[in-house]
Amino acid sequence: MNQTRIHLEAQLTEILLASPLLERILKFAPESHLPDWHLCAGCLTQTVWNALNGYTYDRGIDDIDLIYFDSDDLSEASEAANASLIAQSFPGIGIRFDVKNEARVHIWYEARFGCAIQPYRSIADAVATFPTTATAIAVRPSVECLEIVAPFGLEDLFTGVVRPNKALVTRDVYENKIARWRRIWPDLTYLPWSETE
């Protein structure tokens, strides 16, 4: 691992653990016993953008993405029960939880988004398809630090570059997402869909 990545991972850890909201969730989540669970995506990215721009840590965060990987139980009922457990563990938090078993995404993806996908093989496999490079991040505590999954690195996150990851996201979804973000984080660099590979 190069020195830049080590430095950015340390900075990410410091920011996330300084957020009262995320620090609380990271402390509790192991008690949920969800297999290979991680916090991921927007709640992490937006916390970093807020910290770097002098905003409150939770500004603009409209949901908390918590993912896990359980290929032994692909039932919708089990995923719903896990989502309910997480939500009940944080009464009054004021932010919706989005809890997903990434092992079962392929079951419902085509009906919702219009194209079939292969089953994910792991959390890292799933994170690599998230809509932007800056949000393709997942974390969970390990013994001495945070375990970080970031297939595109952390440079776009810390330099404020929003770039589409075209593995799965459509142009419409990307453009709708950044239209909302521009209102909340106007100082980021938003790369147009057409100018990226």
VOZA-639963 format. One record per residue: residue number from 1; residue in one letter; x, y, z of N, C-alpha, C, CB in turn. Coordinates in Angstrom, 2 decimals, decimal comma, padded with zeros to 5 digits. Each point is the difference from the previous one (the first is absolute). Glycine has a CB too. Layout:
N
(NUM 'A' (X Y Z) (X Y Z) (X Y Z) (X Y Z))
...
end
This chain:
197
(1 'M' (000,84 -001,18 000,00) (-000,84 001,18 000,00) (000,89 001,24 000,00) (-001,85 -001,24 001,22))
(2 'N' (001,56 002,20 -002,11) (000,87 001,17 -000,08) (-000,30 001,00 001,12) (000,16 -000,32 -002,48))
(3 'Q' (000,76 001,27 002,65) (-000,10 000,94 001,11) (-001,23 000,90 -000,11) (002,47 -000,04 000,17))
(4 'T' (-002,84 000,41 -001,40) (-001,19 000,84 -000,18) (-001,24 -000,74 000,48) (001,07 001,15 -001,95))
(5 'R' (-001,20 -002,41 001,56) (-001,17 -000,79 000,41) (-000,01 -000,16 001,53) (000,02 -001,23 -002,21))
(6 'I' (001,13 000,98 002,82) (000,07 -000,15 001,45) (-000,44 001,30 000,68) (001,88 -001,67 -000,23))
(7 'H' (-001,39 002,80 -000,28) (-000,35 001,30 000,58) (-001,50 000,26 -000,14) (002,30 000,87 -000,55))
(8 'L' (-002,87 -001,13 -000,63) (-001,42 000,26 -000,22) (-000,88 -000,94 000,83) (000,53 000,80 -002,32))
(9 'E' (-000,10 -002,03 002,49) (-000,77 -000,93 000,84) (000,00 000,47 001,46) (000,58 -001,89 -001,57))
(10 'A' (000,57 002,40 002,03) (000,07 000,52 001,37) (-000,90 001,22 000,16) (002,36 -000,86 000,21))
(11 'Q' (-002,37 001,72 -001,23) (-000,84 001,19 000,04) (-001,49 -000,38 -000,02) (001,81 001,31 -001,17))
(12 'L' (-002,15 -002,29 000,33) (-001,39 -000,48 -000,06) (-000,43 -000,55 001,36) (000,28 -000,53 -002,46))
(13 'T' (000,55 -000,29 003,06) (-000,30 -000,58 001,31) (-000,23 001,09 001,04) (001,35 -002,02 -000,60))
(14 'E' (-000,47 003,01 000,61) (-000,10 001,09 000,98) (-001,33 000,74 -000,16) (002,51 000,24 000,00))
(15 'I' (-002,88 000,07 -001,23) (-001,23 000,74 -000,24) (-001,23 -000,82 000,37) (001,14 001,25 -001,84))
(16 'L' (-001,18 -002,49 001,42) (-001,19 -000,82 000,27) (-000,20 -000,23 001,48) (000,30 -001,09 -002,20))
(17 'L' (000,79 000,87 002,94) (-000,12 -000,24 001,44) (-000,27 001,28 000,78) (001,52 -001,95 -000,26))
(18 'A' (-001,30 003,10 -000,37) (-000,32 001,28 000,64) (-001,48 000,36 -000,18) (002,36 000,76 -000,38))
(19 'S' (-003,04 -001,42 -000,55) (-001,42 000,25 -000,22) (-000,80 -000,70 001,09) (000,36 000,21 -002,50))
(20 'P' (-001,10 000,54 003,31) (-000,79 -000,66 001,06) (-000,96 -001,04 -000,56) (000,19 002,09 001,35))
(21 'L' (-000,78 -001,81 -002,49) (-000,95 -000,92 -000,61) (000,69 -001,30 -000,43) (-001,36 001,96 -000,78))
(22 'L' (002,41 -001,85 -000,03) (000,63 -001,20 -000,54) (000,79 -000,77 001,06) (000,12 001,13 -002,20))
(23 'E' (000,49 -000,41 003,12) (000,75 -000,68 001,06) (-000,94 -000,88 000,82) (001,65 001,92 000,10))
(24 'R' (-002,84 -001,41 000,15) (-001,00 -000,77 000,77) (-000,41 -001,26 -000,76) (-000,83 002,14 001,05))
(25 'I' (000,61 -002,01 -002,34) (-000,43 -001,15 -000,80) (001,14 -001,01 -000,13) (-001,61 001,46 -001,27))
(26 'L' (002,82 -000,99 001,04) (001,14 -000,90 -000,12) (000,24 -000,78 001,29) (001,01 001,56 -001,67))
(27 'K' (-001,28 -000,93 002,80) (000,16 -000,71 001,28) (-001,07 -001,07 000,19) (001,01 002,07 000,97))
(28 'F' (-002,23 -001,75 -001,41) (-001,10 -000,94 000,23) (-000,03 -001,15 -000,99) (-001,28 001,87 000,94))
(29 'A' (001,59 -001,60 -002,19) (-000,28 -000,94 -001,07) (000,52 -001,42 000,24) (000,06 001,93 -001,50))
(30 'P' (001,09 -002,14 002,12) (000,41 -001,39 000,25) (-001,02 -000,79 000,83) (002,35 000,77 -000,11))
(31 'E' (-003,11 -000,09 000,95) (-001,00 -000,67 000,82) (-001,16 -000,54 -000,83) (000,63 001,48 001,89))
(32 'S' (-000,77 -000,99 -003,12) (-001,08 -000,47 -000,85) (000,27 -001,42 -000,52) (-000,48 002,38 -000,66))
(33 'H' (001,74 -002,78 000,68) (000,42 -001,33 -000,47) (-000,31 -000,23 -001,48) (-000,37 -000,84 002,31))
(34 'L' (000,25 001,90 -003,08) (-000,19 -000,17 -001,44) (001,32 -000,43 -000,62) (-001,85 001,75 -000,04))
(35 'P' (001,83 -002,76 -000,83) (001,27 -000,49 -000,56) (000,64 001,01 -000,96) (-000,88 -002,32 000,22))
(36 'D' (002,15 002,57 000,00) (000,81 000,88 -000,85) (-000,66 001,36 -000,21) (000,91 -002,01 -001,14))
(37 'W' (-001,44 002,60 002,21) (-000,70 001,28 -000,11) (000,99 001,15 -000,20) (-001,84 -000,91 001,45))
(38 'H' (001,39 001,95 -002,13) (000,77 001,23 -000,21) (-000,94 001,20 -000,08) (001,81 -001,30 -001,22))
(39 'L' (-001,38 002,44 001,71) (-000,63 001,26 -000,37) (000,58 000,39 -001,35) (-000,35 000,74 002,44))
(40 'C' (-000,44 -000,09 -003,27) (000,53 000,28 -001,34) (-000,62 001,24 -000,64) (000,41 -002,44 -000,26))
(41 'A' (000,20 002,82 -000,85) (-000,55 000,94 -000,97) (-000,20 001,41 000,55) (-001,10 -001,92 -001,06))
(42 'G' (-000,08 002,49 000,78) (-000,24 001,42 000,22) (000,23 000,49 001,41) (-001,60 -000,18 -001,77))
(43 'C' (001,19 -000,57 002,79) (000,17 000,51 001,36) (001,47 000,21 000,34) (-002,11 -001,18 000,67))
(44 'L' (002,99 000,35 -001,23) (001,44 000,17 000,23) (000,54 001,19 -000,80) (000,23 -002,49 000,42))
(45 'T' (-000,53 002,47 -001,70) (000,49 001,05 -000,90) (-000,47 001,37 000,44) (000,01 -001,64 -001,86))
(46 'Q' (-001,28 001,74 002,17) (-000,56 001,30 000,37) (000,53 000,48 001,35) (-002,05 -000,56 -001,30))
(47 'T' (002,35 -000,35 002,21) (000,63 000,39 001,26) (001,37 000,61 -000,25) (-001,25 -001,83 001,18))
(48 'V' (002,00 001,24 -002,10) (001,32 000,54 -000,34) (-000,14 001,37 -000,65) (000,91 -002,33 -000,29))
(49 'W' (-001,80 002,46 -000,69) (-000,20 001,31 -000,64) (-000,40 001,05 001,02) (-000,66 -001,15 -002,13))
(50 'N' (-000,20 000,78 003,07) (-000,42 000,95 001,02) (001,18 000,43 000,88) (-002,28 -001,04 -000,01))
(51 'A' (003,07 000,06 000,42) (001,15 000,31 000,85) (001,00 000,91 -000,72) (-000,30 -002,19 001,17))
(52 'L' (000,56 001,89 -002,43) (000,99 000,78 -000,75) (-000,48 001,41 -000,31) (000,83 -002,12 -000,98))
(53 'N' (-002,16 002,31 000,96) (-000,56 001,31 -000,34) (-000,53 000,77 001,21) (-000,57 -000,94 -002,21))
(54 'G' (000,83 000,42 003,41) (-000,37 000,72 001,21) (-001,48 -000,08 000,36) (001,86 001,48 -000,50))
(55 'Y' (-002,57 -002,45 -000,04) (-001,42 -000,18 000,33) (-000,13 -000,97 001,17) (-000,66 000,46 -002,41))
(56 'T' (-000,54 -000,56 002,94) (-000,26 -001,04 001,01) (000,13 -001,36 -000,68) (-001,55 001,53 001,33))
(57 'Y' (001,95 -002,53 -000,55) (000,30 -001,31 -000,58) (-001,17 -000,62 -000,75) (001,61 -000,31 001,83))
(58 'D' (-002,83 000,54 -001,35) (-001,15 -000,70 -000,60) (-000,77 000,85 -001,02) (-000,17 -001,29 002,11))
(59 'R' (000,70 002,43 -002,48) (-000,70 000,88 -000,96) (-000,27 -000,73 -001,32) (001,10 002,01 001,06))
(60 'G' (-002,35 -001,99 -001,52) (-000,35 -000,55 -001,30) (-000,12 -001,50 -000,08) (001,09 001,94 -000,88))
(61 'I' (-000,81 -002,64 001,97) (-000,07 -001,47 -000,03) (-001,45 -000,42 000,15) (002,34 -000,22 000,97))
(62 'D' (-002,89 -000,46 -001,99) (-001,41 -000,37 000,09) (-000,22 -001,48 000,27) (-000,48 001,85 -001,54))
(63 'D' (001,54 -002,65 001,50) (-000,13 -001,39 000,45) (001,35 -000,56 000,39) (-001,99 -000,30 -001,50))
(64 'I' (001,93 -000,78 002,27) (001,20 -000,71 000,44) (000,00 -001,36 -000,70) (000,06 001,21 002,27))
(65 'D' (000,91 -001,43 -003,13) (000,08 -001,28 -000,72) (000,82 -000,99 000,82) (-000,20 001,19 -002,23))
(66 'L' (-000,45 -002,28 002,63) (000,69 -001,08 000,70) (-000,22 -001,27 -000,83) (-000,30 001,11 002,31))
(67 'I' (001,39 -001,69 -002,76) (-000,08 -001,19 -000,84) (000,63 -001,18 000,72) (000,05 001,42 -002,08))
(68 'Y' (-000,47 -002,61 001,67) (000,61 -001,22 000,52) (-000,04 -001,04 -001,11) (-000,70 000,52 002,40))
(69 'F' (001,33 -001,66 -002,16) (000,07 -001,03 -001,04) (-000,31 -001,34 000,61) (001,71 001,32 -001,29))
(70 'D' (-002,92 -001,82 000,97) (-000,44 -001,28 000,53) (-000,56 -000,84 -001,15) (-000,51 001,03 002,27))
(71 'S' (001,35 -001,84 -002,88) (-000,44 -000,83 -001,13) (-000,77 -001,23 000,48) (001,98 000,80 -001,31))
(72 'D' (-002,01 -001,05 002,61) (-000,75 -001,13 000,54) (-001,47 000,32 000,23) (002,09 -000,78 001,07))
(73 'D' (-002,43 002,05 -001,05) (-001,40 000,40 000,19) (-000,32 001,16 -000,93) (000,05 -000,76 002,42))
(74 'L' (-000,63 000,43 -003,56) (-000,30 001,01 -001,02) (-001,45 000,48 000,07) (001,74 -001,04 -001,45))
(75 'S' (-002,40 000,77 002,55) (-001,42 000,34 000,09) (-000,21 001,49 000,25) (-000,46 -002,30 000,85))
(76 'E' (-000,59 002,80 -001,45) (-000,40 001,39 000,22) (-000,42 000,20 001,46) (-000,73 000,19 -002,42))
(77 'A' (000,07 -001,20 002,99) (-000,47 000,10 001,38) (001,16 000,18 000,98) (-001,97 -001,43 -000,60))
(78 'S' (003,04 000,70 000,39) (001,15 000,11 000,87) (000,66 001,38 -000,12) (000,36 -002,48 -000,20))
(79 'E' (-000,23 002,96 -001,02) (000,57 001,34 -000,20) (-000,87 001,05 000,68) (001,02 -000,74 -002,19))
(80 'A' (-002,34 000,62 002,07) (-000,91 000,95 000,63) (000,11 -000,07 001,53) (-001,56 -000,21 -001,96))
(81 'A' (001,70 -000,99 002,49) (000,15 -000,15 001,46) (001,29 000,65 000,48) (-001,32 -002,14 -000,09))
(82 'N' (002,39 001,98 -000,68) (001,28 000,62 000,36) (-000,10 001,52 -000,07) (001,22 -002,02 -000,85))
(83 'A' (-001,91 002,52 -000,16) (-000,19 001,45 -000,12) (-000,79 000,54 001,19) (000,08 -000,19 -002,51))
(84 'S' (-001,09 -000,54 002,92) (-000,82 000,41 001,14) (000,82 000,01 001,29) (-002,03 -000,93 -001,13))
(85 'L' (002,87 -000,09 001,30) (000,86 -000,07 001,18) (000,92 001,21 000,08) (-000,08 -002,50 -000,11))
(86 'I' (000,70 002,85 -001,01) (000,91 001,14 -000,01) (-000,76 001,29 000,31) (001,48 -001,17 -001,67))
(87 'A' (-002,62 001,37 001,01) (-000,78 001,23 000,22) (-000,44 000,12 001,46) (-000,79 -000,11 -002,38))
(88 'Q' (000,35 -000,99 002,99) (-000,46 000,02 001,39) (001,15 000,25 000,98) (-001,84 -001,57 -000,65))
(89 'S' (003,05 001,30 000,22) (001,15 000,19 000,88) (000,42 001,47 000,11) (000,75 -002,29 -000,62))
(90 'F' (-001,32 003,13 -000,26) (000,35 001,43 000,00) (-001,26 000,85 000,00) (002,14 -000,51 -001,22))
(91 'P' (-002,96 000,41 002,27) (-001,22 000,80 000,02) (000,33 001,49 000,04) (-001,21 -001,87 001,16))
(92 'G' (000,44 002,63 -001,90) (000,17 001,45 000,02) (001,19 000,52 -000,76) (-001,10 -000,06 002,14))
(93 'I' (001,74 -000,80 -002,93) (001,20 000,45 -000,70) (-000,32 001,03 -001,09) (001,05 -002,23 000,47))
(94 'G' (-002,26 002,14 -001,03) (-000,44 001,01 -000,96) (000,49 -000,21 -001,42) (-000,06 001,53 001,87))
(95 'I' (000,78 -002,61 -002,11) (000,49 -000,31 -001,34) (-000,35 -001,46 -000,30) (001,91 001,70 000,19))
(96 'R' (-002,44 -001,92 -001,37) (-000,45 -001,34 -000,40) (001,19 -000,93 -000,23) (-002,06 001,00 -001,03))
(97 'F' (001,91 -002,25 001,45) (001,00 -001,02 -000,32) (-000,40 -000,74 -001,27) (000,56 -000,25 002,45))
(98 'D' (000,40 -000,02 -003,31) (-000,20 -000,83 -001,18) (000,91 -001,22 000,18) (-000,58 002,02 -001,54))
(99 'V' (-000,02 -003,14 001,93) (000,75 -001,21 000,33) (-000,20 -001,01 -001,11) (-000,24 000,42 002,50))
(100 'K' (001,34 -000,88 -003,10) (-000,11 -000,93 -001,13) (000,97 -001,16 000,15) (-000,71 001,89 -001,47))
(101 'N' (000,20 -003,07 001,12) (000,85 -001,18 -000,15) (000,50 000,00 -001,44) (-001,28 -001,33 001,80))
(102 'E' (002,54 001,66 -001,99) (000,54 000,11 -001,36) (000,00 -001,34 -000,73) (001,41 001,91 000,77))
(103 'A' (-001,52 -003,00 -000,05) (-000,04 -001,33 -000,64) (-001,31 -000,23 -000,75) (001,50 -000,86 001,80))
(104 'R' (-002,53 001,67 -001,53) (-001,29 -000,22 -000,66) (-000,40 001,13 -000,96) (-000,67 -001,29 002,00))
(105 'V' (001,55 002,25 -002,25) (-000,34 001,12 -000,87) (-000,41 -000,46 -001,40) (001,59 001,43 001,31))
(106 'H' (-000,92 -002,46 -001,82) (-000,30 -000,47 -001,36) (-001,43 -000,51 -000,14) (002,40 -000,59 -000,25))
(107 'I' (-003,04 000,23 001,37) (-001,36 -000,53 -000,04) (-001,01 001,07 -000,39) (000,64 -001,68 001,75))
(108 'W' (-000,43 002,91 -001,26) (-000,98 001,07 -000,25) (000,49 001,09 -000,94) (-000,88 -000,47 002,24))
(109 'Y' (002,15 000,45 -002,60) (000,59 001,12 -000,74) (-000,69 000,24 -001,36) (002,18 -000,49 001,15))
(110 'E' (-002,42 -000,55 -001,90) (-000,58 000,18 -001,34) (-001,39 000,62 000,06) (001,33 -001,97 -000,79))
(111 'A' (-002,15 001,53 001,72) (-001,35 000,56 000,12) (000,03 001,49 000,34) (-000,83 -002,26 000,72))
(112 'R' (001,83 002,66 000,05) (000,07 001,40 000,43) (000,72 000,89 -001,01) (-000,03 -000,79 002,35))
(113 'F' (001,08 000,28 -002,98) (000,84 000,85 -000,84) (000,03 -000,39 -001,47) (001,36 000,37 001,99))
(114 'G' (-002,02 -001,47 -002,35) (-000,15 -000,33 -001,41) (001,10 -000,82 -000,64) (-001,22 002,05 -000,10))
(115 'C' (002,21 -002,48 000,87) (001,03 -000,87 -000,57) (000,42 -001,03 001,05) (000,81 001,86 -001,53))
(116 'A' (-000,51 -003,05 001,04) (000,41 -001,07 000,91) (001,47 000,15 000,35) (-001,73 -001,53 -000,99))
(117 'I' (002,10 001,10 002,19) (001,41 000,00 000,40) (000,35 -001,38 000,55) (-000,06 002,49 000,51))
(118 'Q' (001,34 -002,80 -000,55) (000,50 -001,24 000,60) (000,01 000,15 001,52) (001,41 -000,49 -002,06))
(119 'P' (-001,56 -000,60 002,79) (000,09 000,10 001,46) (001,37 000,55 000,43) (-001,61 -001,93 000,22))
(120 'Y' (001,60 002,79 000,77) (001,26 000,46 000,57) (000,66 -001,15 000,75) (-000,88 002,35 000,18))
(121 'R' (002,20 -002,35 -000,18) (000,75 -001,05 000,68) (000,46 000,42 001,40) (000,74 -000,81 -002,23))
(122 'S' (-000,80 002,12 002,49) (000,51 000,52 001,27) (-000,45 001,45 000,17) (002,00 -001,56 -000,11))
(123 'I' (-001,72 002,11 001,27) (-000,25 001,43 000,23) (000,84 000,84 -000,95) (-000,53 -000,46 002,43))
(124 'A' (001,79 000,09 -002,60) (000,88 000,77 -000,90) (-000,53 -000,01 -001,43) (001,96 -000,56 001,46))
(125 'D' (-002,49 -000,57 -001,89) (-000,58 -000,12 -001,34) (-001,17 000,97 -000,16) (000,70 -002,43 -000,09))
(126 'A' (-001,54 002,52 001,11) (-001,15 000,91 -000,04) (000,43 001,46 000,01) (-001,36 -001,74 001,16))
(127 'V' (002,28 002,08 -000,27) (000,45 001,39 000,13) (000,60 000,51 -001,31) (000,42 -000,38 002,44))
(128 'A' (000,22 -000,49 -003,18) (000,62 000,39 -001,27) (-001,02 000,42 -001,06) (001,85 -001,56 000,52))
(129 'T' (-003,15 001,36 -000,26) (-001,03 000,41 -000,96) (-000,77 001,23 000,48) (-000,19 -002,38 -000,72))
(130 'F' (000,55 002,97 001,84) (-000,73 001,16 000,52) (000,08 001,16 -001,00) (000,49 -000,72 002,37))
(131 'P' (-001,46 001,64 -002,37) (-000,17 000,96 -001,09) (001,12 001,00 -000,27) (-002,31 -000,24 000,53))
(132 'T' (003,08 000,60 000,51) (001,11 000,93 -000,24) (001,26 -000,54 000,66) (-001,60 001,96 -000,11))
(133 'T' (002,74 -001,53 -000,39) (001,25 -000,47 000,58) (000,17 000,50 001,44) (001,02 -000,04 -002,29))
(134 'A' (-001,54 001,24 002,57) (000,14 000,57 001,34) (-000,88 -000,70 001,02) (000,54 002,17 -001,04))
(135 'T' (-001,63 -002,81 000,59) (-000,89 -000,69 000,93) (000,24 -001,51 000,03) (-001,68 001,78 -000,38))
(136 'A' (002,60 -002,27 -000,43) (000,31 -001,44 -000,02) (000,94 -000,32 001,16) (-000,30 -000,10 -002,52))
(137 'I' (-000,26 000,19 003,72) (000,77 -000,17 001,23) (-000,87 -000,73 001,02) (001,34 002,11 -000,45))
(138 'A' (-000,73 -003,02 001,20) (-000,69 -000,67 001,11) (001,00 -000,17 001,13) (-001,59 -001,20 -001,57))
(139 'V' (001,10 001,29 002,80) (000,89 -000,13 001,17) (-000,68 -000,81 001,10) (001,09 002,20 -000,56))
(140 'R' (-000,24 -002,80 001,40) (-000,46 -000,60 001,25) (001,20 -000,04 000,95) (-001,80 -001,41 -001,19))
(141 'P' (001,53 001,38 002,49) (001,12 -000,03 000,94) (000,73 -001,33 -000,04) (-001,22 001,61 001,46))
(142 'S' (002,53 -001,55 -001,29) (000,79 -001,20 000,25) (000,68 000,22 001,35) (000,37 -000,49 -002,52))
(143 'V' (000,61 -000,30 002,82) (000,58 000,04 001,36) (000,55 001,38 000,37) (000,55 -002,42 -000,25))
(144 'E' (000,23 003,03 -000,63) (000,65 001,26 000,36) (-000,40 001,19 -000,85) (001,87 -001,36 000,78))
(145 'C' (-002,64 001,14 -001,84) (-000,32 001,10 -000,90) (-001,30 -000,33 -000,74) (002,46 000,61 -000,26))
(146 'L' (-002,70 000,09 -000,84) (-001,12 -000,35 -000,87) (000,52 -000,83 -001,16) (-001,26 002,10 000,65))
(147 'E' (000,52 -003,14 -000,97) (000,25 -000,75 -001,24) (-000,67 000,78 -001,11) (000,13 -002,27 001,19))
(148 'I' (000,60 002,57 -002,25) (-000,53 000,88 -001,05) (000,02 -000,73 -001,34) (000,80 002,03 001,25))
(149 'V' (-001,94 -002,03 -001,92) (-000,12 -000,51 -001,37) (-000,18 001,22 -000,89) (-001,04 -002,24 000,74))
(150 'A' (001,97 002,48 -001,64) (-000,06 001,17 -000,89) (000,65 -000,36 -001,33) (000,05 001,61 001,98))
(151 'P' (-000,79 -002,29 -002,86) (000,60 -000,51 -001,24) (000,57 001,07 -000,93) (-001,57 -001,86 000,19))
(152 'F' (001,10 003,10 -000,07) (000,52 001,08 -000,85) (000,93 000,94 000,77) (-002,08 -000,16 -001,37))
(153 'G' (002,46 -000,25 002,58) (000,83 000,85 000,82) (-000,83 001,08 000,67) (001,93 -000,46 -001,51))
(154 'L' (-001,23 001,39 002,17) (-000,68 001,05 000,76) (000,30 001,40 -000,53) (000,09 -001,47 001,98))
(155 'E' (000,66 001,56 -003,08) (000,40 001,31 -000,52) (-001,19 000,84 -000,42) (002,14 -001,02 -000,74))
(156 'D' (-003,09 000,44 -000,02) (-001,17 000,78 -000,44) (-000,79 000,50 001,21) (-000,11 -001,34 -002,13))
(157 'L' (-000,02 000,51 003,14) (-000,72 000,40 001,21) (000,65 001,23 000,62) (-000,68 -002,38 000,39))
(158 'F' (001,99 002,35 -000,19) (000,67 001,08 000,72) (000,31 001,22 -000,85) (000,95 -001,74 001,45))
(159 'T' (-000,98 001,59 -002,76) (000,18 001,19 -000,86) (-001,33 000,57 -000,46) (002,19 -000,93 -000,76))
(160 'G' (-003,29 000,31 001,20) (-001,32 000,53 -000,33) (-000,40 -000,18 -001,45) (000,34 001,62 001,79))
(161 'V' (000,09 -002,72 -002,39) (-000,35 -000,28 -001,40) (-001,10 -001,05 -000,03) (002,36 000,56 -000,78))
(162 'V' (-003,47 -000,22 000,11) (-001,10 -000,94 -000,17) (000,05 -000,51 -001,43) (-001,45 001,19 001,75))
(163 'R' (001,76 -002,48 -001,87) (000,22 -000,64 -001,30) (-000,89 -001,24 -000,08) (002,40 000,85 -000,11))
(164 'P' (-003,14 -001,03 -000,99) (-000,84 -001,20 -000,07) (000,82 -001,27 -000,11) (-001,77 001,36 -001,09))
(165 'N' (001,31 -002,38 001,78) (000,53 -001,34 -000,19) (-001,02 -000,71 -000,88) (001,25 -000,05 002,26))
(166 'K' (-000,92 -000,16 -003,51) (-000,98 -000,47 -000,98) (-000,19 -001,51 -000,01) (000,59 001,95 -001,35))
(167 'A' (-000,11 -002,62 002,39) (-000,17 -001,46 000,07) (-001,48 -000,38 -000,07) (002,10 -000,18 001,36))
(168 'L' (-002,95 000,92 -000,67) (-001,44 -000,29 -000,01) (-000,87 001,24 -000,16) (000,49 -001,94 001,42))
(169 'V' (-000,08 003,06 -000,87) (-000,86 001,17 000,05) (-000,33 000,52 -001,40) (000,99 000,58 002,22))
(170 'T' (-002,22 -000,09 -002,38) (-000,40 000,61 -001,27) (000,24 001,50 000,07) (-001,72 -001,81 -000,39))
(171 'R' (001,73 002,43 -000,76) (000,20 001,45 -000,06) (-001,08 000,73 000,80) (001,07 -000,25 -002,25))
(172 'D' (-002,33 -000,16 002,11) (-001,09 000,67 000,72) (000,19 -000,08 001,51) (-001,53 -000,55 -001,90))
(173 'V' (001,88 -000,62 002,39) (000,19 -000,16 001,44) (001,16 000,88 000,48) (-000,89 -002,36 -000,12))
(174 'Y' (001,98 002,35 -000,63) (001,16 000,82 000,37) (-000,36 001,48 000,02) (001,52 -001,72 -000,98))
(175 'E' (-002,19 002,19 -000,06) (-000,30 001,43 -000,10) (-001,02 000,44 001,04) (000,51 -000,11 -002,44))
(176 'N' (-001,47 -000,76 002,78) (-000,95 000,33 001,06) (000,70 000,08 001,36) (-001,82 -001,12 -001,31))
(177 'K' (002,76 000,21 001,51) (000,75 -000,03 001,26) (000,82 001,28 000,16) (000,11 -002,51 -000,10))
(178 'I' (000,62 002,89 -000,93) (000,86 001,18 000,15) (-000,81 001,31 000,01) (001,84 -001,26 -001,15))
(179 'A' (-003,04 001,24 000,58) (-000,85 001,20 000,08) (-000,35 000,29 001,46) (-000,95 -000,47 -002,31))
(180 'R' (000,64 -000,57 003,07) (-000,27 000,18 001,43) (001,26 000,44 000,73) (-001,81 -001,74 -000,11))
(181 'W' (002,93 001,08 -000,16) (001,24 000,31 000,71) (000,48 001,42 -000,26) (000,59 -002,41 -000,14))
(182 'R' (-000,77 002,92 -001,07) (000,45 001,36 -000,33) (-000,63 001,04 000,93) (000,29 -000,70 -002,38))
(183 'R' (-001,54 000,46 002,77) (-000,69 000,95 000,88) (000,59 000,00 001,40) (-002,09 -000,32 -001,33))
(184 'I' (002,62 -000,82 001,75) (000,51 -000,13 001,37) (001,50 000,23 000,08) (-001,84 -001,61 000,47))
(185 'W' (002,58 001,10 -001,48) (001,45 000,13 -000,03) (000,41 000,66 -001,33) (000,29 -002,07 001,49))
(186 'P' (-000,52 003,37 -001,62) (000,22 000,68 -001,28) (001,47 000,11 -000,40) (-002,05 001,27 000,46))
(187 'D' (002,97 -001,44 000,47) (001,42 000,21 -000,30) (000,71 -001,24 -000,53) (-000,01 001,71 001,75))
(188 'L' (-000,69 -002,82 -001,90) (000,62 -001,19 -000,57) (000,16 000,15 -001,51) (-000,99 -001,40 001,84))
(189 'T' (001,85 000,58 -002,42) (000,17 -000,04 -001,45) (-000,82 -001,14 -000,56) (002,33 000,99 000,17))
(190 'Y' (-003,38 -000,66 -000,89) (-000,92 -001,00 -000,56) (000,36 -000,26 -001,45) (-001,84 000,72 001,58))
(191 'L' (002,33 -001,91 -001,87) (000,38 -000,33 -001,36) (-001,23 -000,42 -000,80) (002,30 -000,69 000,78))
(192 'P' (-002,50 001,30 -001,95) (-001,14 -000,39 -000,83) (000,14 -001,46 -000,46) (-000,27 002,39 -000,75))
(193 'W' (-000,84 -003,04 000,59) (-000,03 -001,38 -000,46) (000,76 -000,16 -001,31) (-002,19 -000,31 001,14))
(194 'S' (002,00 001,21 -002,07) (000,56 -000,13 -001,34) (001,51 000,16 -000,06) (-002,14 000,82 -000,84))
(195 'E' (002,72 -000,22 001,88) (001,44 000,24 -000,02) (000,80 -001,05 000,77) (-000,50 002,41 -000,19))
(196 'T' (-000,16 -003,47 000,60) (000,69 -001,04 000,73) (-000,07 -001,29 -000,78) (-000,51 001,12 002,18))
(197 'E' (001,46 -001,99 -001,89) (000,06 -001,27 -000,75) (-001,16 -000,91 000,37) (002,48 000,21 -000,11))
end
